[in-house]
């Protein structure tokens, strides 16, 4: 049986929501393994001088938790 964990991340980009999402995934992949999906929960934009200056996403990243090797458990032989 696999256990999937979900974390929530925030990211932004000057280019667009897709780029903000990709940046979130790239940053998360530096410290997580077995990423399975990313779900964009919310979109937001920062407006300056009547133009969008920053695109922001609030996303959930799902990844499979690795099982420990049975021989490395405490008290294992």
C-alpha positions as CSV (number, residue, x, y, z in Angstrom):
1,X,0.0,0.0,0.0
2,X,1.2,3.5,-0.9
3,X,0.8,6.6,1.2
4,X,0.4,9.9,-0.6
5,X,1.2,13.2,1.1
6,X,-0.1,16.6,0.0
7,X,1.6,19.9,0.6
8,X,0.4,23.3,-0.2
9,X,2.7,25.8,-1.9
10,X,2.6,29.4,-3.1
11,X,4.5,30.7,-6.2
12,X,4.5,33.7,-8.5
13,X,5.8,34.7,-11.9
14,X,6.0,37.8,-14.1
15,X,5.2,35.6,-17.1
16,X,1.9,33.9,-16.2
17,X,0.1,31.3,-14.1
18,X,1.5,28.4,-16.0
19,X,5.1,29.7,-15.3
20,X,4.2,30.2,-11.7
21,X,2.9,26.6,-11.5
22,X,6.1,25.3,-13.2
23,X,8.2,27.2,-10.7
24,X,6.4,25.8,-7.8
25,X,6.9,22.3,-9.1
26,X,10.6,22.8,-9.9
27,X,11.2,24.2,-6.4
28,X,9.4,21.4,-4.7
29,X,11.2,18.8,-6.7
30,X,14.5,20.0,-5.2
31,X,13.5,18.5,-1.9
32,X,10.8,16.0,-2.7
33,X,10.8,12.7,-4.6
34,X,8.0,10.7,-6.2
35,X,5.8,13.8,-7.1
36,X,2.6,12.5,-8.7
37,X,0.5,15.6,-9.4
38,X,0.0,19.3,-8.9
39,X,-3.4,20.8,-8.4
40,X,-3.8,24.6,-8.7
41,X,-6.2,25.6,-6.0
42,X,-6.3,29.4,-6.5
43,X,-5.1,32.0,-8.9
44,X,-4.3,35.6,-8.1
45,X,-2.8,38.5,-9.9
46,X,-1.1,41.7,-8.7
47,X,-2.0,44.8,-10.7
48,X,0.3,47.8,-11.1
49,X,-0.6,50.7,-13.4
50,X,-3.7,48.9,-14.7
51,X,-1.5,45.9,-15.8
52,X,-0.8,42.5,-14.3
53,X,2.7,42.6,-12.8
54,X,2.7,39.2,-11.0
55,X,0.7,36.0,-11.5
56,X,0.3,33.9,-8.3
57,X,-0.8,30.4,-7.7
58,X,-1.7,28.5,-4.6
59,X,-1.1,24.8,-5.5
60,X,-1.2,21.4,-3.8
61,X,1.6,19.0,-4.7
62,X,1.0,15.2,-4.1
63,X,3.9,12.8,-3.7
64,X,4.3,9.2,-2.6
65,X,6.0,8.6,0.7
66,X,8.8,6.0,0.5
67,X,8.7,3.1,2.8
68,X,11.7,2.4,5.0
69,X,13.7,-0.7,4.3
70,X,12.6,-3.3,7.0
71,X,16.2,-3.9,8.0
72,X,16.7,-0.3,9.0
73,X,13.8,-0.1,11.4
74,X,14.6,0.3,15.1
75,X,15.1,-3.1,16.6
76,X,15.4,-4.7,13.2
77,X,17.8,-7.6,12.6
